[in-house]
Amino acid sequence: MPRSVNSVASRARRKNTMKLAKGYFGRRKNVWTVSKNAVEKGLTYAYRDRKNKKRNFRSLWIQRINAGARQHGLSYSEFMGKVNAKGIELNRKVLADLAMNNPEAFKAVVDAVK
């Protein structure tokens, strides 16, 4: 019985990986074994960093809210505790944006919770 190899599918699979390696430096862009490893590692980093991006932005928002709250004599934890106690439905992203770009609106929020 003749050996059956699905070279059409294999070629298509390799072609997709090589397409993902476009723009890489050196042999990473045109040698199959090297580009396969580079693309796999790149996709691993992409998956991991989609999670890390959320972490980093939350951290940034907290820093900005803390800086804005301290200008009005409150720490971040005091401010957020009072915001939640008063039932103000603003998330950290919006509060951080107010603290950065609209200080008078942020002051109104601080006065509302004090």
N, C-alpha and C positions, 0 to 999 in steps of 0.2 A: 504494500500500500504506500502511495507517495506521501511524503511529509507535507503537512499542511501548516503553512505560516500565514498569518493574516498581515501581510506587509502593508496593506493599504491603511488599516487601522493604526498600526505601529507608526507609520510615517505621519499620519494625521496627528497622533498624540505628540510626536516629537516636534512637529511643525508648530503646534499650539505653545509648547514650552519655549521654543526658539523665538516665537513672537513675543512672549513675555520678557525674554532676555534682551530685547531690542534696546539699544542705548547703553548697555553695559560696556565696561572697559576691557580691552584685550581679548583673550580667548573666551571669556565669559559670554560673549555675544555670538560666537560662531562654532564652538566645539561642543558637541552634544553632552558629553559626560560632565564637563566643567559647567556649562550653562544650566544643566539639570540641577546640580547642587546649589548653584547661585540662586536660581529661581525658587527652589524649595525653601532655602534659608530666608529669602526676601519675603515670601508669602508668610512664613512663620513670624517674622518681625512685624509684618503688616497686621496680622491677626492680633498679636500681643499688644501692639501700640494703639489699635482701635480702642482697647480697654484702658490703656494708660492715658490716652488723650482725655477721656472722661474724668479720670482721677486728677490730672493736671489742671483741667479747667475748674473743677470744683475747688481745688486748692487756691487757685488764683482768685476766684470769686470771694472766698473766705478772707483772703488777705486784703482785698479791696474793701470789703464790708467792714473789716476790723479797723482799717485806716480811717474810713469815714466815721465809724461809730466813736472812735477815740477822740476825734475832733470835737465831739459833742459830750465828752466825759463818760462814755460807756465803753466797756470792753465788748469784744465780739460775743462772748457767751452770755453776758447780761442782756445785750441787745437782742440776740436771737431768742433767748428765753422769753423776753417781754413781747416780742413780735408774735411768737406762738401763743402766748397767754392771751393776748388781745384778739387773736384770731385773724390777723392780717395775712391774706393769702398771696403773698409775694414770695417767689422762690429766690434762691441765692443769685441766680443769673441776673434777674431783674434788679434786685437790690444792689448788686455790684455795679451794674450799668448806671443806676441812679447815683450811686456814690461817686462814680468817676465823672460822668458827663452832665449830671443835673443835680448839683449839690443842694439847691434850695428845695427840690422835691424830696431829696433824702432827709433834709432837715425836718420837713413836714412829717415824714414817717417817724423820725426820732421823737419829735414832739408828741406825736400821737401815742407812742408807747410809754413815754415818761409819765 
